[in-house]
Amino acid sequence: MEIKDNNIDIRDKKEREIMAERNLNQKLKELDKQVEWFYSDDFKLEDASKKYKEALKLSEEIEKDLKNLKNEIEVLNEDFTK
């Protein structure tokens, strides 16, 4: 059953939310790997700046994804409280 409100398909929103969560989980795992590198035996000072910038960029993407996910959840909650 599809629930429609204001021409927005709630099921599509939920599917997008699930896909975003999967992508978010993948990004979080990748960030964990990048952070672990700094504590590993593979750490090289000459590579640290580049690795740090990559991790920073990924963390910014994760933050953006989390904000988008939060907004979608808030919209869903509003749709169900009407």
Buried (B, 14 or more C-beta within 10 A) or exposed (E): EEEEEEEEEBEEBEEEBEEBEEEBEEBBEBBEEBBEBEEEEEEEEEEEEEBBEBBEEBBEBBEEBEEBBEEBEEBBEEBEEE
